[in-house]
Amino acid sequence: AADNVFEATAAITVNGGSLSAGSALVKGLLQLGGGSASFQGLSVQPVVSSIPEIKVVDAASTLSVNAAAFTIPTNSRFTLSAGSLSTPATVTVNTNQFTTTGGSVSVGGLMLGEGAAISSGGNFAIAHVGSNSSALSGRFQSTANVQVTGGSGSFAIQSTGSFQQTGALFAATPGTVVIAGNFSSSGSAQLSFPCLSFSPGGRLLLAVSTVTFR
């Protein structure tokens, strides 16, 4: 750490205890395999020689980022198979390699760039801290629960975006779900919308057991 900045340029694994710094710069691998990490800011920077990656692989591990915003850029990876990511930030995801197979993700807002993709097999919560909104221009596919809570921000699926829910629950309250792209849900999913708005070209495809409008 220099000037209270933690820089991971190679492979850093935290197997126990906790790592804390003012901010983190990830150019290589940062893996939480039993320990936790807490940062005031997070920057992921692709380099010529390697693809930067953040991995959370243990149920006891939590990655906390106490920032207003940060970005997971193109040519990087985020993988969470257990444990959690917790942040009040609006997280911008520009990579198509953001994957969770368990655990939980909790963010203050979500901006999913065009061409980006999230595959969520764990619980995903968007807190919409304050007036934070979420805009999905890429693809979000969930096989678990997605909850949008708090604040007054909207959850917008842009004309280039798609949201596919095959997990048990999609619940948004309060705020507005705006569909300009494709929202589809199937299986035994339960959907709850506080307010639903369509833009031209928006499509809602439902093959689910319960849909609630509040």
C-alpha positions in Angstrom: 0.0 0.0 0.0 1.3 3.5 -1.0 -0.6 6.7 -0.1 -3.3 4.4 1.3 -3.8 2.8 -2.2 -3.7 -0.9 -2.4 -2.4 -2.0 -5.8 -2.9 -5.6 -7.1 -0.7 -6.0 -10.1 -0.1 -9.7 -9.8 -2.2 -12.3 -7.9 -3.3 -11.4 -4.4 -5.3 -13.9 -2.4 -6.9 -13.1 1.0 -7.6 -16.4 2.7 -8.4 -15.0 6.2 -8.7 -11.9 8.2 -9.4 -8.6 6.5 -7.7 -6.2 4.1 -8.5 -2.5 4.3 -7.3 0.5 2.3 -8.4 3.9 1.1 -8.7 2.6 -2.4 -7.8 -0.4 -4.5 -6.3 -0.6 -8.0 -6.7 -4.0 -9.6 -4.5 -4.8 -12.6 -4.0 -8.5 -11.9 -6.0 -10.9 -9.7 -7.7 -10.0 -6.4 -9.2 -13.1 -4.8 -11.1 -13.4 -1.5 -10.9 -17.0 -0.4 -11.9 -16.8 3.2 -10.9 -13.2 4.2 -12.7 -10.0 3.5 -11.7 -6.7 1.9 -12.9 -3.1 2.5 -12.1 -0.2 0.3 -13.2 3.4 0.0 -12.8 3.3 -3.8 -12.1 0.6 -6.4 -10.5 0.9 -9.8 -10.0 -2.0 -12.2 -7.5 -1.3 -14.9 -6.9 -3.6 -17.9 -3.2 -4.0 -19.0 -1.6 -5.4 -22.1 -0.2 -8.5 -20.4 -3.3 -9.7 -18.4 -7.0 -9.4 -17.9 -7.7 -8.0 -14.4 -10.1 -10.2 -12.3 -11.8 -9.9 -9.0 -12.9 -13.3 -7.5 -15.0 -13.9 -4.3 -15.0 -17.6 -3.7 -15.7 -18.3 0.0 -19.0 -17.9 2.0 -17.1 -16.0 4.7 -15.7 -13.4 2.3 -17.2 -9.9 1.7 -15.9 -7.3 -0.7 -17.1 -3.9 0.5 -16.6 -0.7 -1.5 -17.8 2.5 0.2 -17.8 4.7 -2.9 -20.3 6.7 -4.8 -19.5 4.9 -8.1 -17.0 2.5 -9.7 -16.7 0.6 -13.0 -16.0 -3.0 -14.0 -14.5 -2.2 -17.4 -14.4 -4.1 -20.7 -11.6 -6.7 -20.8 -11.9 -7.5 -17.1 -13.7 -10.2 -15.1 -15.8 -10.3 -11.9 -16.6 -13.8 -10.5 -18.5 -14.5 -7.3 -19.3 -18.1 -6.4 -19.9 -17.5 -2.6 -19.7 -14.7 -0.2 -20.8 -11.2 -1.2 -20.2 -7.9 -2.9 -21.7 -5.0 -0.9 -21.5 -1.4 -2.0 -23.8 1.8 -1.9 -22.2 2.7 -5.3 -23.7 2.9 -8.6 -21.7 0.2 -10.4 -21.1 0.5 -14.1 -20.5 -2.9 -15.7 -19.0 -2.8 -19.2 -17.6 -6.3 -19.3 -19.4 -9.4 -20.6 -17.7 -11.5 -17.9 -19.6 -10.6 -14.8 -20.7 -13.9 -13.3 -22.2 -15.0 -10.0 -23.0 -18.6 -9.3 -24.0 -18.2 -5.6 -23.6 -15.7 -2.8 -25.1 -12.2 -3.1 -24.5 -8.9 -4.7 -25.9 -5.6 -3.3 -25.3 -2.3 -5.1 -26.7 1.2 -4.9 -27.5 1.3 -8.6 -26.5 -0.5 -11.8 -25.5 0.8 -15.2 -25.0 -2.1 -17.7 -23.3 -1.0 -20.8 -24.2 -1.9 -24.4 -22.6 -5.3 -25.2 -22.0 -6.0 -21.5 -23.5 -9.0 -19.7 -24.3 -10.1 -16.2 -25.1 -13.8 -15.5 -26.5 -13.9 -11.9 -26.9 -17.3 -10.2 -27.0 -15.7 -6.7 -29.2 -13.1 -5.1 -28.9 -9.6 -6.7 -30.1 -6.5 -4.8 -30.2 -3.0 -6.2 -30.8 -0.6 -3.3 -31.3 2.6 -5.4 -29.7 4.7 -2.7 -31.2 8.1 -2.8 -32.3 9.0 -6.4 -29.9 6.4 -8.0 -31.4 4.8 -11.1 -30.4 1.8 -13.1 -30.1 1.5 -16.9 -29.5 -1.8 -18.6 -28.2 -1.4 -22.2 -26.6 -4.9 -22.1 -27.9 -8.4 -21.1 -28.9 -9.3 -17.6 -29.7 -13.0 -17.0 -30.8 -14.2 -13.6 -31.5 -17.7 -12.3 -32.0 -16.4 -8.7 -33.7 -13.5 -6.9 -33.5 -9.9 -8.1 -34.8 -7.2 -5.8 -34.9 -3.5 -6.5 -35.7 -1.5 -3.4 -35.5 1.9 -1.8 -35.0 5.4 -3.3 -37.0 6.8 -6.1 -34.9 5.8 -9.1 -36.1 3.9 -12.1 -35.0 0.5 -13.3 -34.8 1.0 -17.1 -34.2 -1.7 -19.7 -32.9 0.3 -22.7 -33.7 -0.4 -26.3 -30.5 -2.4 -26.7 -30.9 -4.1 -23.4 -32.5 -7.3 -22.2 -33.5 -8.8 -18.9 -34.2 -12.5 -18.5 -35.5 -13.8 -15.2 -35.8 -17.6 -14.6 -35.2 -17.4 -10.9 -37.8 -17.4 -8.2 -38.4 -13.7 -7.7 -38.2 -10.3 -9.4 -39.5 -7.6 -7.1 -39.2 -3.8 -7.6 -40.6 -1.4 -5.0 -40.9 1.6 -5.1 -40.0 3.4 -8.3 -40.7 2.6 -11.9 -39.7 -0.2 -14.2 -39.2 1.3 -17.7 -39.1 -1.2 -20.6 -37.7 0.0 -24.0 -36.0 -3.4 -24.7 -36.9 -6.9 -23.8 -38.0 -8.2 -20.4 -38.8 -11.9 -20.3 -39.5 -14.3 -17.4 -40.3 -18.0 -17.3 -40.5 -20.9 -14.9 -42.0 -20.4 -11.5 -40.8 -16.8 -11.1 -42.9 -14.3 -9.2 -42.8 -10.7 -10.5 -43.8 -7.6 -8.6 -43.9 -4.2 -10.2 -44.7 -0.9 -8.4 -45.2 0.9 -11.6 -44.5 -0.3 -15.2 -43.9 1.9 -18.2 -43.3 1.0 -21.8 -41.3 2.9 -24.4 -41.7 2.3 -28.2 -40.2 -1.1 -29.0 -40.4 -2.4 -25.4 -41.6 -6.0 -25.0 -42.7 -7.9 -21.9 -42.9 -11.7 -22.3 -44.3 -13.6 -19.3 -44.6 -17.3 -18.7 -44.7 -17.2 -14.9 -47.0 -18.2 -12.1 -47.6 -14.8 -10.4 -47.4 -11.2 -11.5 -48.3 -8.4 -9.1 -48.8 -4.7 -9.8 -48.7 -2.4 -6.8 
